[in-house]
């Protein structure tokens, strides 16, 4: 409810402040970083709105609005290095404030400190996803992603290869805060990383207890992958196999397509299964894996 109210108020509040920006004198340099707080409303409405109200396609427009706004703010802040440091700089880290205690309690490495490690060293960090590029491998056409993660110290480019990507693809959304276990790649001047494990984080509760992210269900998802050569008879065979072992685990279907873009569908509540060893054997031809679902 609070999310809906704040989202509804956003256009009016932002409109009033932009009106002030046009007709009033410029802010003093010490206060100018506060303009960057405007990235938060459209970013969060897009990131969380798509998750909560997936059927509302127009929410996708907030991504492009946030991107345009970010570009405008970067132009506005091109002389930001000469702005004096003040409390207004809090606007740059506001989205991560709720996670500061979690970062400290879990003894995560800061991104800035990764440069001290050797090439191929293992690490554990946490931060907010600021950009996601979803791609396909040239050889096999398998999906993977490159994400940029930001903590309170720096930003890191992380490659999420197919094996990990299939487990967490729904979680890779700008604005989400995640924990990443991975290995460093220091072959170039710029430090990069490869993700070995990714999980969503939740803000710290008021009583000091860290809650499990509400976006992750306790049920595991059974993912079945089908090639471009899949026939109707094959799909009917899979349907009969699924119907033979009813249960609570949801099933998702991943269809490869000739253009390289895969189509992912939920099989529906009537095809929830109990993934027994016998069912695993029957589905082995199509079974990719079973993993925690992110709603």
Secondary structure, 3 states (H helix, E strand, C coil): CHHHHHHHHHHHHHHHHHHHHHHCCCCCHHHHHHHHHHHHHHHHHHHHHHHHCCCCHHHHHHHHHHHHHHHHHHHHCCCHHHCCCCHHHHHHCHHHHHHHHHHHHCCCCCHHHHHHCCCCCEEEEEEEEEEEEEEECCCCCCEEEEEEEECCCCEEEEEECHHHHHHHHHHCCCCCEEEEEEEEECCCCCCEEEEEEEEECCCECCCCCECCCCCEEEEEEEEEEECCCCCHHHHHHHHHHHHCCEEEECEEEEECCCCCCCEEEECCHHHCECCCHHHHHHHCCCEEEEEEEEC
